[in-house]
Amino acid sequence: MTQNPATTPDIPVPANRPLVGVFWMLVTGACFIGVTALVKYMGPRLPSAEAAFLRYAMGLVFVLPMLRSLLATPVSKRQWGLFGTRGFFHAGGVILWFYAMTRLPIAEVTAMNYLAPIYVTVGAAIFLGEKLAARRIVAVCLGLAGAAIILRPGFREVSTGHLAMLLAAVVFAGSYLLAKVLADEARPVMIVTMLSIFVTIGLAPFAFTVWITPTAQELLILAGVAFFATAGHFTMTLAFASAPVTVTQPVTFLQLVWATILGVVVFAEPVDIWVVLGGAVILGSVTFITWREAMLKRQVTPPAHATKF
């Protein structure tokens, strides 16, 4: 999740250190590729709801040190409702993502995840009253065209994994929009911590209804997922503090390249040029929207990594 540096006192205005920002964004991409690789390696034996619950439950270890100070922070009834609703949305997105990750090639999941910022742009216009200018409409249409290139309906089978990933991007976008509302009322550390807590709570009933006793190896893999996901969000913050989003955003395309290479080398997945092309179109549209918003001194559309779990 990101906030506008100009309006959020907790986050410094990005420094003019583009090489440092690019470096930290490269590390961020490597961390998130580590997340996808571990989930893919673990396979579909554990139900997606249970795997997601265990990932977030283990991730709570990283936010426990902050709980004491947060407990002293007053939270209104409205904010509790927003925190809970966002947790519900995000929990659903994580379940869908885990489901898609174990059933689709890594490159396809990575490319389709770029759709979330596109949906945020549309949602911001519908629910937050943001102006949907002609340039943003064109960029959104290009993003959807990129999704069509990846899916190619009518030319190949669209599986349940594809449908899950399409819906996951929508749900993650809803989570981010709620975060944008909360950003005006709560500190970033509070928003991130509450997300971890409420997602864990929201996933618990779904996980327990399909519970399968995990093996020691599966627990170790999910602990690695929690570590890399947390590290990725931390290094992403360092990237945003070092350089403007317009500098770091294009670097996120390398994650699709790495995902494609990883799929070929480690999981023997064939290279699908249409997935790479569609992902490039989607990310190009996201980058254009981000650049335009930076020129207009506002930030509505999140960077491509920001909606990830």
Secondary structure, DSSP 8 states (H G I E B T S, - for coil): ----TTT-TTS----S-HHHHHHHHHHHHHHHHHHHHHHHHH-SSS-HHHHHHHHHHHHGGGTHHHHHHHHTS---HHHHHHHHHHHHHHHHHHHHHHHHHTTS-HHHHHHHHTHHHHHHHHHHHHHS-----HHHHHHHHHHHHHHHHHH-BTTB---HHHHHHHHHHHHHHHHHHHHHHHHTTS-HHHHHHHHHHHHHHHHHHHHHHT-----HHHHHHHHHHHHHHHHHHHHHHHHHHHS-HHHHGGGGHHHHHHHHHHHHHTT-----HHHHHHHHHHHHHHHHHHHHHHHTT---S--TTTT--
